[in-house]
Amino acid sequence: MYKVIDNFLNHGDFEKIVNTINNANYKWVLWEKANTKSQEGQFQFAHVYIQRNTIVESLDDNVVYLIMKKLTELYKKTQAVTRARTNLFLKTDNPIGFGYHKDIEDSETHETILYYLEDSNGCTQFKTGEKIESKANRALIFPAHIEHQTLSHTDIIFRKNVNINFREA
């Protein structure tokens, strides 16, 4: 159902992504709901690169490129990005589930990669109950139509990940 790959990128590429996203000029937008299944107060910040196959924000910072380059190496085929963004969640007092959802509702050919940028006690939880911990430089890859949710963290101020939906080109 899913793959977990630790040390997904080499250290240099991982540092490039972290430094880009942690830069004070990185543009974050508040989403009042983390996803369509979230309850009131379950918000997040996002930086959207690609939405519905359309480039929304410049790709010049290479965040999406570095991750997709590695995926192309793994799959040995070119992959097409249909949606790409960076997510930022704030620390909560207690773990909160942000609502089970599917990244892509109507396709069994798309996959999701969640690329975690720091260690935290937050995680991604599948509807089956399985939890994947947020660990720096870890990739979680799964079919985009599988229900999952963000479980908030309580141990660090910010938790960030890159979320990309893709399919074979």
N, C-alpha and C positions, 0 to 999 in steps of 0.2 A: 504493500500500500504506500509506503513512504521510504525514503532514503535519508540517512543522516550522514553528512560528510564533515568530519572535523578537519581543521587546518585546510579549508577549502581553497583559499588563495595563498600564494607565497607571501611571506612577511611584508615585502615591499609593496605589493598591490593592496594588501589589507591595510597597511598604514596610509597609503594614498587615499583610500576610501574614507577611513576614519578621519583623517585630517581635513578632507573636503567637507564632510558632513558636520564636523565639529567647529568649522570656521564660523566666525561671528557673522559673516555675510551670507551664509546659507539661508535661503528663504523658506520659512515654515508658514503654513497656513493652518488655522484652527478649523477642525471639523467638529461640529457640535455633537455628532454621533460617530463612533469609530466605524460602524457599518450599519446596514439597514436593520439589523436585529438588535442593536445596542439599545439600552434604556437611557432615559434622560440622565445626564451627568457622566455618561461613559464616552468621553471625548478623547480625541487624539490630535496631534499635529501631523501634517503631511507635507511632503514636497513631491509634487506629481511631475514626472518626466513625460510619460506616455499614457494617454487615456483613449480607449477604443481605437487603437492603431494610429492615433494622431499625436504628434509631438507637441507637448504643451509647454515644456520648459527646456531650455538648451541642454543638449547632451555633452557639451564641451568639457564637463568636469570628469568624464570617463567612468563614473560610478557604474552605470549600466553596462558600458562596454567591457570593463574588466570582469564583471560577473558573467556576462554572456560569452566572452571569449573562452572562459574556463568551461562553461557548459557545452560549447561547441566542441572543445577538446574531448570532454567526457562522452558525448553522444556520437562523436565523429560525423556529425551532420550539422548543417547550419540551422539555427533556431530563430524563429521570428517572434519578436516581442509585441504583444498586444496591449499590455498595461505594465507600467513600471512606476514605482514611487518609493519614497523613504518614509517610514513611520516613526514617530516619537511619542512615547507614553511617559506620563509622570508617575512618580512613586505614589502608592496608596497605603493607607494604614493597614488594610487587610486585603488579601487577594480577592480580586473581582473578575468574574468572567464577563467579557464584553459582547457576548452573543454569538451563538453558532451561526455560521454562514458559509456560503460557497463563493469562492472568488469568481468563478465563471459558472453560471447556472445552466447554460444550454449547450455545453460542449464536453465531450469525453476525450477530445484530442489535446486539450490544453493542460499544461502543468503549471504548478506554482513553485517558485523557489523563495524561501524566506532565508535571508542572509543576516545573521546576528552580529552585532558590532561590539557587544560587551557582555561580560558575565553578569547574570543577575538571577534572582530566584523567580523571575517571571518565566512564562513558558507559552508554548502553543499547545492547545489541548484539542484532540480530535473527539468527535461525538462518541466514539467507542470508549473514551476515558483515558486513552494513552496520552502522555504528556512528554513534550520535547523541551528540555531546558534551554534557556537562552545562554549560549556560550560564545565568546568572541571567536570570530572566524569560523563559525559553524554554519553549514548550509543544510536546510531541510527542504527536500523536494518531494512533491506529492501531486496526484491528479487534482486539478483546479476545481473539480466538481465535488470533492470530498468536504463534508462539513467539519469546520474547525473554529476555534475562537482563541483570542488573546486572553491569557490570564495575567492580570497585572502583577507587578513586582512591589516588594516592600523594603528592599535593601539598598537601592541606589537611587539617586535623584531622577535620572533619565534612563530610559531603555529605548534603544533604536534598532531598527532593522530595515533592510531593503526587501521589498516585495515585488517580484516580477512574475507576470503570467506570460507564458510562451508556448509555442507549438513548433513542430518541425516545419521548416520553410519549404 
